[in-house]
Every structure is written in C-alpha cells, then in structure tokens.
Amino acid sequence: GLNVMAFAVIYLLSGVVVLLFSIIIIIHLGIKPKFECDFEFIKDVFKRALPFGIGTLFFVYYLWIDRVILSVMLNETMVGYYSAAYTLVNALSFIPNAFTTSLFPIMAYYFKNSDKSLNTIYRIGIKYMYMLALPIAVGTSLLGSNIIDIIYGPGFIMSAQALKVLIWAEFFVYIDVLLSQMMYSINRERVTMIYAGVGTVLNIVLNIIFIPRFGLAGAAAATLATEIWFFTIAYYVLSKSGYKINWMTMLPKPIISTFVMGIFILTFMQLPIAILIPIAAMIYFVVLYATKYISNEDFDLARQVVAAKMKGPSQKV
C-alpha cells in the first residue's frame, strides 16, 4: 500500500543489514576493521578496478537500454509486456551467477598455480552450464505462452513472443557469465571492458533497427545477438590463450536428451504445467544419465574442485 520510494528503501535497509552482518563475520574471524586513508593504496586499487567498473557499467546499460528504446519507439505498454518476459528470464540468471561466483576464487588461484587444473575447471563449468541451459531454453520455447498465462494472466499474452526469444539469450548468458569470470581470472579485464562496450553499442544499434520492424521480438532478438557477440569474442580470446573446449564431445548428448524431453512436452501439452515441467525435467536427466554425459570422472573432478577451494587459500597464505 506504500509508494515506489518504500520499495527503494527496502534495498537500502537490506544493504545495511548485509554490511552489518559482514562486519560481524569479519570481527568473528579476528580481523578488526580499521578506518584510515592510504592514498597510494586507493590509487592502486582504483587503477586495477577501473576496467571492472567500466565493464560492469556497460553491462548494466546493455541490460536496460532496450526498455528505454522501446519506450521511445513504441510505448510504455509494450515496455510492460517486454519487462514481464525479461523479468522471468532474468530470474534464471541466479544459477550461473551463483555458480561462477563460487568458482572465481578457484579460477584465479589456479591461474597462478596450475594452468592444467584451471582448464579442467573451465571445461567442467561450460559442460554443466550448457547441460542446464539447453533444456530450460527448449522447454520455455515450447511452453512460453502457458508460462506467461499462468504467471501474469491472459492480458500479458503478448509477452510470450519476447519470452521465446529472450530465453535463447539466457541460454548464452549461462555460458557467457562463466566466460567473463574466466576472462577476469586470467587478467583479461581490459579485453572484457572493450567487448562489453562494443556489445552495448551493438545492442543499441540493433534495437533501433529491429524494434520498428519486429516490435517486442525485435528487442529480444537484439539481446540474443548481443549475447552471441559476447560468447564469440570471449571464447575466441580464451581459445587463443590456450583454454579450449571440445564441443563435438559435449554437444550431442544434451541435444538428444532435450529432443526426448521436447517430444514428451508436445505429446502431453494438455497436462497442468506444474506436473508437466517436473516430469519433463526428470525425463531429460534420466536420458542424460543413460547416455553417460555425467560420468564418474565428473564427480571426481567436482570433489577435487571442492577440496581445492577449501585447501587452496590456506596454501596461498
């Protein structure tokens, strides 16, 4: 029942709570916060952090500029339809973000200590992100209208056309987030800043071209094209740096599993979506396991990664 500023205050209060909690944890670990101004340290940190900051700003602009252009070239109603779809897709990003955030310290550690182990982590990360992203993208493409109808109601059915394209942009997000963290871990933050800037400009240009012709689907297509750009450049840089993926061994089995899942969805589309989605997901992972995409080697490597995460920092110290 309050106005929009009340929701803004929620972010402020939650930030304060997180800060206080972090200070308590630091003190509990025996590190007492001390306030001082070390200008040489500040200068050094600012210099190192600048590419990260500028790159992050580019990504933020890229994530929001399509809605701004939609509001100018179409109207606020279309922005609402597009935002409804984008919000659903963006909610899925917590999976790759949480995964790559946990991996980043290990990647940075192995970059200095074991290049072979870093390449292994990189391969595992791509493998699992692809494994998760593909069925989500295909399932949402098939059930997009049903999902919009259940969550937002029939009045938002126009959001479905954007959702069915944006979900494929999210497919690349799952991989691009890992590629970006990999770039940061091997000290390629300046390259990341540049391709993020170029990608933002590309996104603006494509939105201006596509929106008048294709409406919401045009804005979604611009987002998809930009994510493909991010993937292409980051993968190229990493490959040139010696970090490569054998796509021929990685691609087929999830595609087969997703195909079986898709046949099931199309056959039993009349089922309630709350029943259809869990069964479809179960079918996907059963077929995936049957094709031995997830091997004992993967479990062994995963255990090694966890052990390294717990052991690595102490070695560093």
MIDOZA-726965 format. One record per atom (N, C-alpha, C): residue in three letters; z, x, y. Coordinates in steps of 0.02 Angstrom, whole numbers, padded with zeros to 5 digits, always signed. Atoms other than C-alpha are relative to their C-alpha. Example, Ala and Ser with C-alpha at 12.3 -4.5 7.8 and 13.67 -1.06 7.14 Angstrom:
2
ALA+00000+00045-00059;ALA+00390+00615-00225;ALA+00000+00045+00060;SER-00003-00042-00059;SER+00357+00684-00053;SER+00037-00039+00055;
***
This chain:
317
GLY+00000+00040-00061;GLY+00000+00000+00000;GLY+00000+00041+00064;LEU+00000-00042-00059;LEU+00001+00150+00117;LEU-00071+00022+00018;ASN+00067-00020-00021;ASN-00145+00227+00212;ASN-00020+00067-00033;VAL+00029-00059+00033;VAL-00252+00377+00164;VAL+00041+00063+00014;MET-00040-00059-00016;MET-00136+00501+00251;MET+00058+00009-00050;ALA-00054-00005+00049;ALA+00000+00459+00124;ALA-00023+00039-00061;PHE+00027-00036+00057;PHE-00113+00524-00013;PHE-00009+00074+00016;ALA+00006-00070-00021;ALA-00143+00683+00086;ALA+00069+00034-00004;VAL-00068-00028+00002;VAL+00045+00708+00099;VAL+00021+00016-00072;ILE-00015-00014+00071;ILE+00056+00699-00091;ILE-00021+00070-00019;TYR+00023-00068+00015;TYR-00047+00859-00102;TYR+00047+00052+00031;LEU-00046-00046-00033;LEU+00068+00943+00023;LEU+00066+00006-00038;LEU-00064+00001+00036;LEU+00226+00891-00070;LEU-00007+00034-00068;SER+00010-00032+00066;SER+00155+00943-00239;SER-00008+00075+00007;GLY+00007-00072-00012;GLY+00107+01112-00166;GLY+00067+00033+00012;VAL-00067-00027-00014;VAL+00285+01138-00102;VAL+00040+00005-00065;VAL-00036+00000+00064;VAL+00356+01091-00273;VAL-00022+00058-00044;VAL+00027-00055+00040;VAL+00241+01215-00361;VAL+00023+00067+00027;LEU-00022-00062-00030;LEU+00287+01352-00237;LEU+00074+00014-00017;LEU-00071-00008+00015;LEU+00474+01324-00261;LEU+00011+00017-00073;PHE-00006-00014+00071;PHE+00454+01321-00449;PHE-00021+00071-00016;SER+00024-00069+00011;SER+00355+01484-00444;SER+00052+00051+00023;ILE-00052-00046-00026;ILE+00490+01568-00338;ILE+00058+00004-00049;ILE-00056+00002+00049;ILE+00624+01512-00462;ILE-00017+00042-00061;ILE+00021-00038+00059;ILE+00524+01585-00607;ILE+00000+00075+00015;ILE+00002-00071-00019;ILE+00498+01750-00513;ILE+00070+00029+00003;ILE-00069-00024-00004;ILE+00683+01766-00475;ILE+00031+00005-00069;HIS-00025-00002+00069;HIS+00723+01724-00656;HIS-00024+00061-00037;LEU+00028-00060+00032;LEU+00610+01869-00708;LEU+00028+00064+00030;GLY-00032-00059-00030;GLY+00713+01985-00599;GLY-00037+00029+00059;ILE+00038-00024-00058;ILE+00589+02001-00455;ILE+00022-00040+00062;LYS-00024+00035-00059;LYS+00667+01959-00288;LYS-00053+00002+00055;PRO+00049+00002-00055;PRO+00544+01902-00154;PRO+00027+00036+00062;LYS-00020-00036-00061;LYS+00548+02015-00001;LYS-00056-00008+00051;PHE+00050+00013-00052;PHE+00459+01973+00162;PHE-00007+00062+00045;GLU+00014-00057-00043;GLU+00377+02117+00253;GLU-00075+00001+00016;CYS+00070-00006-00020;CYS+00214+02160+00341;CYS-00024+00072-00012;ASP+00030-00065+00016;ASP+00121+02305+00262;ASP-00074-00006+00017;PHE+00067+00012-00025;PHE-00040+02309+00363;PHE-00054+00036-00041;GLU+00048-00034+00042;GLU-00126+02438+00253;GLU-00012-00039-00064;PHE+00006+00041+00061;PHE-00090+02331+00100;PHE-00040-00063+00015;ILE+00035+00060-00019;ILE-00150+02175+00191;ILE-00075+00013+00009;LYS+00070-00019-00011;LYS-00310+02263+00244;LYS-00036+00011-00066;ASP+00031-00014+00064;ASP-00344+02322+00067;ASP-00012-00064-00040;VAL+00006+00063+00037;VAL-00311+02151-00011;VAL-00054-00044+00031;PHE+00051+00041-00033;PHE-00418+02064+00120;PHE-00070+00024-00018;LYS+00065-00029+00016;LYS-00562+02183+00086;LYS-00021-00017-00071;ARG+00015+00015+00070;ARG-00551+02156-00101;ARG-00011-00075-00013;ALA+00001+00072+00012;ALA-00525+01969-00088;ALA-00058-00036+00035;LEU+00051+00033-00040;LEU-00664+01932+00037;LEU-00058-00027-00041;PRO+00055+00028+00040;PRO-00806+01916-00091;PRO+00022-00061-00041;PHE-00025+00058+00037;PHE-00697+01799-00196;PHE+00005-00060+00046;GLY-00010+00055-00047;GLY-00655+01694-00043;GLY-00066-00031+00022;ILE+00065+00025-00022;ILE-00834+01681+00020;ILE-00036-00036-00057;GLY+00031+00031+00058;GLY-00899+01644-00155;GLY+00030-00069-00015;THR-00034+00064+00012;THR-00768+01507-00176;THR-00020-00052+00052;LEU+00022+00046-00052;LEU-00817+01430-00009;LEU-00070-00027-00014;PHE+00067+00023+00018;PHE-00998+01424-00064;PHE+00002-00052-00055;PHE-00006+00048+00054;PHE-00948+01336-00224;PHE+00028-00067+00024;VAL-00029+00062-00028;VAL-00843+01210-00126;VAL-00054-00039+00039;TYR+00055+00032-00037;TYR-00990+01174-00009;TYR-00049-00031-00049;TYR+00048+00024+00050;TYR-01104+01156-00159;TYR+00024-00064-00034;LEU-00027+00057+00036;LEU-00987+01032-00244;LEU+00001-00064+00042;TRP-00007+00059-00043;TRP-00977+00917-00091;TRP-00060-00016+00042;ILE+00054+00009-00048;ILE-01137+00939+00008;ILE-00047-00057-00020;ASP+00046+00054+00022;ASP-01237+00816-00100;ASP+00023-00068+00026;ARG-00025+00064-00025;ARG-01123+00673-00048;ARG-00009-00007+00075;VAL+00013+00001-00072;VAL-01140+00720+00134;VAL-00073-00018+00014;ILE+00072+00013-00009;ILE-01330+00721+00121;ILE-00017-00071-00020;LEU+00010+00069+00020;LEU-01326+00556+00027;LEU+00020-00049+00055;SER-00023+00045-00053;SER-01226+00476+00167;SER-00047-00002+00060;VAL+00047-00004-00056;VAL-01353+00535+00296;VAL-00068-00031-00018;MET+00067+00022+00019;MET-01513+00498+00199;MET-00002-00070-00030;LEU-00003+00067+00028;LEU-01457+00339+00111;LEU+00054-00040+00037;ASN-00055+00036-00033;ASN-01291+00251+00148;ASN+00064+00012-00038;GLU-00065-00012+00029;GLU-01106+00251+00109;GLU+00008-00034-00068;THR-00004+00034+00064;THR-01128+00127-00033;THR-00027+00044-00056;MET+00028-00045+00049;MET-01239+00250-00125;MET+00046+00060-00013;VAL-00049-00054+00008;VAL-01110+00386-00093;VAL+00055-00023-00048;GLY-00052+00027+00044;GLY-00982+00273-00178;GLY-00022-00001-00073;TYR+00027+00001+00068;TYR-01093+00248-00331;TYR-00003+00071-00029;TYR+00008-00069+00022;TYR-01129+00435-00342;TYR+00068+00032-00013;SER-00066-00029+00006;SER-00947+00484-00316;SER+00036-00026-00062;ALA-00031+00029+00060;ALA-00893+00366-00455;ALA-00022+00039-00062;ALA+00026-00039+00056;ALA-01006+00458-00577;ALA+00025+00072+00002;TYR-00020-00070-00008;TYR-00962+00629-00508;TYR+00073+00010-00018;THR-00071-00005+00015;THR-00776+00596-00523;THR+00012+00002-00076;LEU-00007+00000+00073;LEU-00793+00557-00709;LEU-00020+00067-00029;VAL+00025-00064+00025;VAL-00894+00714-00740;VAL+00047+00057+00019;ASN-00043-00053-00024;ASN-00782+00823-00634;ASN+00067+00002-00037;ALA-00064+00002+00038;ALA-00629+00765-00732;ALA-00005+00041-00064;LEU+00010-00039+00062;LEU-00704+00851-00885;LEU+00005+00075+00012;SER+00001-00072-00015;SER-00703+01019-00795;SER+00067+00033-00013;PHE-00065-00031+00012;PHE-00517+01044-00829;PHE-00002+00041-00065;ILE+00002-00036+00064;ILE-00564+01102-01006;ILE-00025+00071+00009;PRO+00022-00070-00010;PRO-00672+01254-00959;PRO+00042+00038+00050;ASN-00042-00034-00050;ASN-00562+01291-00808;ASN+00064+00027-00031;ALA-00061-00022+00033;ALA-00404+01298-00912;ALA-00013+00055-00050;PHE+00018-00049+00051;PHE-00490+01396-01050;PHE-00015+00068+00032;THR+00020-00064-00030;THR-00567+01528-00937;THR+00056+00031+00042;THR-00058-00027-00038;THR-00411+01545-00828;THR+00046+00039-00047;SER-00043-00035+00049;SER-00312+01592-00984;SER-00033+00063-00026;LEU+00035-00058+00026;LEU-00447+01714-01038;LEU-00008+00056+00052;PHE+00017-00049-00052;PHE-00472+01801-00870;PHE+00043+00064-00003;PRO-00040-00062+00004;PRO-00322+01922-00882;PRO-00019+00044-00059;ILE+00020-00039+00059;ILE-00378+01972-01057;ILE-00066+00034+00012;MET+00066-00029-00015;MET-00557+01999-00999;MET+00008+00062+00045;ALA-00010-00055-00047;ALA-00500+02108-00854;ALA+00033+00060-00034;TYR-00036-00054+00036;TYR-00383+02207-00968;TYR-00048+00038-00046;TYR+00046-00031+00047;TYR-00518+02239-01099;TYR-00058+00036+00035;PHE+00053-00035-00036;PHE-00646+02288-00967;PHE+00019+00073+00012;LYS-00024-00068-00012;LYS-00539+02441-00934;LYS+00018+00036-00064;ASN-00028-00031+00059;ASN-00479+02470-01111;ASN-00044-00005-00063;SER+00040+00008+00060;SER-00603+02405-01240;SER-00060-00045+00014;ASP+00060+00037-00016;ASP-00780+02355-01196;ASP-00024-00042-00059;LYS+00020+00036+00060;LYS-00815+02302-01375;LYS+00040-00065-00007;SER-00042+00060+00004;SER-00668+02181-01375;SER-00018-00050+00054;LEU+00020+00046-00054;LEU-00724+02109-01208;LEU-00063-00037-00020;ASN+00062+00033+00022;ASN-00896+02073-01280;ASN+00014-00052-00054;THR-00020+00048+00051;THR-00814+01987-01428;THR+00030-00062+00031;ILE-00030+00058-00034;ILE-00709+01876-01315;ILE-00052-00041+00036;TYR+00055+00033-00035;TYR-00862+01837-01212;TYR-00042-00043-00048;ARG+00039+00037+00049;ARG-00959+01785-01367;ARG+00038-00061-00026;ILE-00040+00056+00024;ILE-00817+01677-01433;ILE+00004-00054+00053;GLY-00007+00049-00054;GLY-00795+01595-01263;GLY-00063-00042+00008;ILE+00063+00037-00006;ILE-00979+01549-01248;ILE-00010-00046-00059;LYS+00009+00040+00061;LYS-00981+01487-01427;LYS+00039-00065+00003;TYR-00042+00060-00001;TYR-00837+01367-01402;TYR-00015-00046+00058;MET+00018+00043-00057;MET-00889+01306-01230;MET-00064-00039-00016;TYR+00062+00033+00020;TYR-01063+01266-01298;TYR+00016-00053-00052;MET-00019+00046+00054;MET-00985+01183-01451;MET+00031-00064+00028;LEU-00033+00058-00030;LEU-00881+01067-01341;LEU-00046-00038+00048;ALA+00041+00031-00053;ALA-01008+01035-01202;ALA-00057-00042-00028;LEU+00060+00034+00025;LEU-01157+00982-01308;LEU+00014-00073-00022;PRO-00012+00069+00020;PRO-01081+00827-01393;PRO+00023-00044+00058;ILE-00021+00039-00058;ILE-01000+00773-01230;ILE-00060-00022+00041;ALA+00059+00016-00039;ALA-01167+00782-01140;ALA-00043-00053-00035;VAL+00042+00048+00037;VAL-01264+00690-01276;VAL+00034-00068-00005;GLY-00037+00063+00006;GLY-01129+00559-01303;GLY+00002-00039+00065;THR-00001+00034-00065;THR-01115+00522-01118;THR-00069-00025+00020;SER+00068+00023-00013;SER-01304+00511-01102;SER-00015-00065-00035;LEU+00013+00061+00039;LEU-01307+00379-01238;LEU+00044-00059+00021;LEU-00049+00053-00015;LEU-01153+00283-01180;LEU+00017-00005+00074;GLY-00015-00002-00071;GLY-01162+00311-00993;GLY+00011-00068+00031;SER-00006+00067-00029;SER-01188+00128-00947;SER+00063-00034-00024;ASN-00062+00030+00028;ASN-01047+00072-01063;ASN+00062+00030+00032;ILE-00058-00034-00029;ILE-00928+00202-00992;ILE+00011-00024+00072;ILE-00006+00023-00069;ILE-00964+00151-00812;ILE+00025-00072+00002;ASP-00020+00070+00001;ASP-00946-00033-00854;ASP+00074-00009-00016;ILE-00070+00006+00020;ILE-00777-00008-00938;ILE+00047+00026+00054;ILE-00045-00033-00048;ILE-00702+00108-00806;ILE-00004-00032+00069;TYR+00008+00025-00068;TYR-00775+00037-00645;TYR-00019-00073+00005;GLY+00023+00069-00002;GLY-00844-00133-00692;GLY-00075-00004+00010;PRO+00073+00009-00005;PRO-01021-00205-00688;PRO-00027+00012+00070;GLY+00023-00011-00069;GLY-01029-00186-00498;GLY-00021+00072+00013;PHE+00016-00071-00009;PHE-01047+00003-00520;PHE-00054+00024-00048;ILE+00048-00019+00052;ILE-01186-00001-00648;ILE-00052+00051+00026;MET+00047-00048-00028;MET-01298+00099-00528;MET+00024+00072-00009;SER-00028-00067+00010;SER-01181+00246-00556;SER-00023+00031-00065;ALA+00018-00025+00067;ALA-01244+00261-00735;ALA-00059+00048+00004;GLN+00058-00045-00003;GLN-01410+00339-00684;GLN+00019+00069+00024;ALA-00024-00065-00023;ALA-01319+00478-00591;ALA+00042+00033-00055;LEU-00043-00027+00051;LEU-01193+00499-00732;LEU-00040+00033-00056;LYS+00040-00026+00056;LYS-01328+00526-00864;LYS-00034+00066+00016;VAL+00028-00065-00021;VAL-01399+00671-00763;VAL+00056+00050+00013;LEU-00056-00045-00017;LEU-01235+00743-00698;LEU+00034+00028-00061;ILE-00034-00025+00059;ILE-01166+00758-00873;ILE-00034+00062-00028;TRP+00034-00061+00022;TRP-01300+00888-00911;TRP+00013+00058+00048;ALA-00024-00052-00045;ALA-01250+00982-00755;ALA+00068+00024-00024;GLU-00066-00018+00026;GLU-01074+00978-00829;GLU-00006+00042-00063;PHE+00013-00042+00059;PHE-01145+01049-00991;PHE-00006+00073+00021;PHE+00008-00068-00023;PHE-01196+01204-00893;PHE+00064+00025+00035;VAL-00064-00020-00031;VAL-01030+01202-00796;VAL+00045+00032-00052;TYR-00044-00026+00053;TYR-00938+01231-00961;TYR-00016+00074-00014;ILE+00020-00069+00013;ILE-01037+01391-00986;ILE+00003+00042+00064;ASP+00002-00037-00063;ASP-01056+01440-00802;ASP+00069+00023+00023;VAL-00068-00019-00019;VAL-00868+01441-00772;VAL+00021+00063-00037;LEU-00017-00060+00039;LEU-00847+01567-00912;LEU-00041+00060+00024;LEU+00041-00054-00025;LEU-00993+01671-00848;LEU+00027+00027+00066;SER-00028-00022-00064;SER-00915+01675-00674;SER+00063+00042-00010;GLN-00061-00039+00013;GLN-00747+01733-00741;GLN-00017+00067-00031;MET+00022-00063+00030;MET-00836+01864-00844;MET-00027+00047+00054;MET+00026-00040-00055;MET-00926+01924-00687;MET+00057+00029+00041;TYR-00058-00024-00038;TYR-00761+01936-00595;TYR+00037+00055-00037;SER-00039-00048+00040;SER-00678+02030-00738;SER-00033+00068-00004;ILE+00035-00065+00002;ILE-00812+02166-00736;ILE-00019+00024+00071;ASN+00008-00022-00070;ASN-00805+02184-00546;ASN-00069-00014+00028;ARG+00065+00020-00028;ARG-00966+02091-00506;ARG+00010-00058+00050;GLU-00015+00055-00045;GLU-00884+01979-00375;GLU-00049-00005+00059;ARG+00049+00002-00055;ARG-01009+02030-00239;ARG-00065-00034-00023;VAL+00059+00033+00027;VAL-01154+01977-00351;VAL+00013-00075-00006;THR-00018+00071+00006;THR-01063+01813-00385;THR-00002-00034+00067;MET+00001+00028-00068;MET-01041+01785-00198;MET-00072-00013+00022;ILE+00069+00007-00022;ILE-01227+01812-00168;ILE-00035-00057-00036;TYR+00035+00053+00036;TYR-01291+01699-00307;TYR+00031-00068+00013;ALA-00031+00063-00020;ALA-01164+01566-00257;ALA-00029-00024+00067;GLY+00029+00017-00065;GLY-01232+01572-00079;GLY-00072-00025-00007;VAL+00069+00020+00011;VAL-01412+01562-00137;VAL-00002-00068-00036;GLY-00003+00064+00036;GLY-01366+01420-00256;GLY+00017-00058+00046;THR-00018+00052-00048;THR-01286+01322-00114;THR-00060-00019+00044;VAL+00060+00014-00040;VAL-01443+01339-00007;VAL-00052-00037-00042;LEU+00047+00033+00045;LEU-01550+01291-00157;LEU+00019-00073-00010;ASN-00025+00068+00010;ASN-01441+01137-00185;ASN-00015-00044+00060;ILE+00014+00038-00061;ILE-01460+01081-00004;ILE-00074-00017+00005;VAL+00072+00011-00004;VAL-01649+01102-00008;VAL-00023-00052-00051;LEU+00020+00047+00052;LEU-01667+01010-00173;LEU+00025-00071+00014;ASN-00025+00066-00019;ASN-01557+00867-00113;ASN-00044-00033+00052;ILE+00042+00027-00053;ILE-01664+00846+00042;ILE-00068-00022-00027;ILE+00065+00017+00030;ILE-01822+00844-00066;ILE+00007-00059-00049;PHE-00006+00047+00055;PHE-01758+00738-00212;PHE+00028-00069+00020;ILE-00034+00064-00016;ILE-01647+00605-00131;ILE-00047-00054+00026;PRO+00045+00053-00024;PRO-01784+00514-00033;PRO-00045-00027-00056;ARG+00045+00021+00053;ARG-01891+00507-00191;ARG+00035-00034-00058;PHE-00032+00023+00061;PHE-01765+00476-00329;PHE+00071-00028+00010;GLY-00065+00029-00013;GLY-01604+00418-00245;GLY+00057+00038-00033;LEU-00059-00031+00032;LEU-01444+00449-00343;LEU-00021+00050-00054;ALA+00024-00045+00053;ALA-01539+00526-00488;ALA-00026+00065+00030;GLY+00024-00060-00034;GLY-01617+00648-00364;GLY+00056+00047+00019;ALA-00058-00041-00017;ALA-01448+00708-00302;ALA+00030+00032-00063;ALA-00026-00026+00063;ALA-01390+00727-00482;ALA-00046+00055-00027;ALA+00048-00051+00024;ALA-01550+00823-00526;ALA+00007+00064+00039;ALA-00010-00060-00041;ALA-01518+00942-00381;ALA+00061+00039-00024;THR-00061-00032+00027;THR-01344+00976-00451;THR-00016+00035-00067;LEU+00019-00029+00064;LEU-01416+01006-00625;LEU-00041+00063+00010;ALA+00043-00058-00012;ALA-01549+01125-00558;ALA+00042+00059+00026;THR-00042-00053-00027;THR-01415+01223-00463;THR+00042+00032-00054;GLU-00039-00027+00055;GLU-01307+01242-00618;GLU-00043+00043-00046;ILE+00046-00041+00039;ILE-01458+01306-00713;ILE-00014+00066+00035;TRP+00008-00061-00040;TRP-01485+01432-00572;TRP+00060+00046-00011;PHE-00061-00041+00010;PHE-01304+01491-00587;PHE+00000+00032-00069;PHE+00000-00026+00069;PHE-01322+01508-00776;PHE-00051+00057-00007;THR+00054-00048+00008;THR-01487+01603-00765;THR+00018+00068+00030;ILE-00016-00062-00035;ILE-01429+01732-00638;ILE+00059+00035-00032;ALA-00060-00030+00029;ALA-01256+01760-00712;ALA-00014+00029-00069;TYR+00015-00025+00068;TYR-01322+01777-00889;TYR-00044+00062+00004;TYR+00044-00058-00008;TYR-01457+01898-00830;TYR+00041+00062+00020;VAL-00041-00057-00023;VAL-01330+02009-00740;VAL+00043+00025-00057;LEU-00044-00020+00055;LEU-01212+02008-00888;LEU-00040+00034-00056;SER+00043-00031+00052;SER-01354+02048-01010;SER-00019+00071+00020;LYS+00017-00066-00025;LYS-01407+02194-00901;LYS+00060+00047-00002;SER-00061-00041+00002;SER-01226+02253-00904;SER+00022+00014-00072;GLY-00014-00014+00070;GLY-01229+02256-01094;GLY+00035-00054-00038;TYR-00035+00056+00033;TYR-01148+02088-01134;TYR-00051-00053-00017;LYS+00054+00044+00022;LYS-01270+01987-01238;LYS+00024-00050-00052;ILE-00015+00054+00047;ILE-01267+01828-01341;ILE-00060-00010-00046;ASN+00053+00016+00048;ASN-01367+01795-01500;ASN-00006-00075-00004;TRP+00007+00073-00005;TRP-01423+01619-01456;TRP-00030-00030-00064;MET+00033+00027+00059;MET-01526+01599-01615;MET+00050-00017-00055;THR-00051+00016+00049;THR-01370+01602-01723;THR+00050-00051+00027;MET-00050+00043-00031;MET-01268+01499-01600;MET-00024-00071+00010;LEU+00026+00065-00022;LEU-01382+01354-01551;LEU-00008-00052-00055;PRO+00022+00053+00046;PRO-01441+01265-01711;PRO+00054-00046-00027;LYS-00049+00042+00036;LYS-01282+01204-01798;LYS+00032-00054+00044;PRO-00024+00054-00043;PRO-01206+01111-01649;PRO-00054-00052+00016;ILE+00055+00047-00011;ILE-01378+01033-01618;ILE-00006-00047-00059;ILE+00003+00042+00060;ILE-01384+00970-01798;ILE+00059-00048-00002;SER-00060+00042+00001;SER-01205+00904-01786;SER-00004-00054+00054;THR+00007+00048-00054;THR-01243+00820-01620;THR-00052-00052-00017;PHE+00052+00047+00021;PHE-01400+00741-01692;PHE+00029-00053-00047;VAL-00032+00047+00046;VAL-01299+00663-01834;VAL+00046-00047+00038;MET-00044+00041-00042;MET-01170+00603-01708;MET-00039-00051+00041;GLY+00041+00044-00041;GLY-01306+00529-01598;GLY-00029-00057-00040;ILE+00026+00053+00044;ILE-01383+00433-01744;ILE+00055-00053-00012;PHE-00055+00046+00011;PHE-01212+00358-01779;PHE+00012-00044+00062;ILE-00012+00038-00061;ILE-01188+00307-01597;ILE-00054-00053+00010;LEU+00054+00047-00010;LEU-01359+00225-01586;LEU+00002-00056-00052;THR-00003+00050+00054;THR-01331+00134-01752;THR+00056-00050+00011;PHE-00059+00042-00007;PHE-01159+00066-01708;PHE+00019-00010+00073;MET-00011+00008-00071;MET-01180+00043-01521;MET+00041-00062+00017;GLN-00035+00062-00014;GLN-01105-00131-01534;GLN+00076+00005-00009;LEU-00072-00010+00008;LEU-00934-00062-01582;LEU+00035+00010+00067;PRO-00038-00015-00061;PRO-00798-00056-01448;PRO+00000+00075+00013;ILE+00008-00071-00016;ILE-00814+00109-01357;ILE+00063+00040-00018;ALA-00062-00034+00017;ALA-00631+00151-01390;ALA+00002+00019-00074;ILE+00005-00016+00071;ILE-00672+00151-01576;ILE-00060+00046-00013;LEU+00062-00037+00010;LEU-00849+00220-01564;LEU+00007+00074+00016;ILE-00004-00070-00023;ILE-00808+00380-01469;ILE+00042+00043-00048;PRO-00039-00042+00046;PRO-00666+00444-01582;PRO-00035+00011-00067;ILE+00035-00008+00064;ILE-00767+00410-01740;ILE-00059+00048+00007;ALA+00057-00044-00013;ALA-00921+00495-01665;ALA+00023+00073+00006;ALA-00026-00068-00008;ALA-00816+00646-01616;ALA+00020+00029-00068;MET-00021-00023+00067;MET-00743+00656-01792;MET-00060+00019-00042;ILE+00062-00014+00037;ILE-00918+00648-01868;ILE-00029+00067+00022;TYR+00028-00062-00027;TYR-00976+00788-01753;TYR+00037+00061-00029;PHE-00037-00058+00021;PHE-00835+00906-01801;PHE+00000+00008-00076;VAL+00006-00005+00073;VAL-00846+00864-01987;VAL-00066+00035-00019;VAL+00065-00031+00014;VAL-01032+00909-01989;VAL+00001+00073+00023;LEU-00003-00068-00026;LEU-00997+01062-01883;LEU+00038+00045-00048;TYR-00039-00039+00048;TYR-00865+01121-02006;TYR-00039+00010-00065;ALA+00039-00004+00062;ALA-00980+01083-02152;ALA-00056+00052+00005;THR+00052-00050-00010;THR-01115+01194-02077;THR+00029+00070+00012;LYS-00036-00064-00006;LYS-00983+01333-02061;LYS-00013+00033+00068;TYR+00006-00028-00068;TYR-01010+01352-01874;TYR+00066+00032+00021;ILE-00066-00028-00012;ILE-00822+01379-01859;ILE+00021+00036-00064;SER-00014-00040+00059;SER-00785+01520-01979;SER+00070+00029+00001;ASN-00065-00034+00003;ASN-00630+01611-02038;ASN+00003+00059+00048;GLU+00003-00055-00047;GLU-00689+01756-01931;GLU+00020-00023+00070;ASP-00018+00026-00065;ASP-00672+01646-01778;ASP+00075-00008+00007;PHE-00073+00008-00002;PHE-00492+01603-01822;PHE+00034+00068+00005;ASP-00029-00067-00003;ASP-00454+01788-01850;ASP-00007+00029+00070;LEU+00012-00025-00067;LEU-00532+01834-01684;LEU+00044-00036+00052;ALA-00043+00039-00046;ALA-00437+01694-01596;ALA+00071+00025-00004;ARG-00068-00027+00008;ARG-00274+01760-01668;ARG+00006+00069+00033;GLN-00001-00066-00031;GLN-00319+01935-01609;GLN+00002-00006+00077;VAL+00000+00010-00072;VAL-00354+01869-01434;VAL+00070-00020+00024;VAL-00068+00021-00019;VAL-00184+01782-01428;VAL+00048+00058-00003;ALA-00044-00058+00008;ALA-00098+01938-01493;ALA-00012+00050+00057;ALA+00017-00047-00054;ALA-00190+02044-01364;ALA+00027-00024+00067;LYS-00025+00027-00063;LYS-00139+01927-01225;LYS+00075+00012+00007;MET-00072-00011-00001;MET+00043+01946-01273;MET+00017+00074+00002;LYS-00014-00072+00008;LYS+00031+02132-01309;LYS-00030+00042+00056;GLY+00037-00040-00049;GLY-00094+02193-01180;GLY+00039+00017+00063;PRO-00035-00015-00062;PRO+00010+02175-01020;PRO+00056+00050-00008;SER-00054-00048+00010;SER+00156+02269-01096;SER-00027+00071-00009;GLN+00031-00066+00007;GLN+00040+02411-01145;GLN-00020+00027+00068;LYS+00023-00020-00067;LYS-00029+02414-00970;LYS+00058+00028+00041;VAL-00060-00023-00036;VAL+00146+02428-00899;VAL+00024+00066-00029;
***
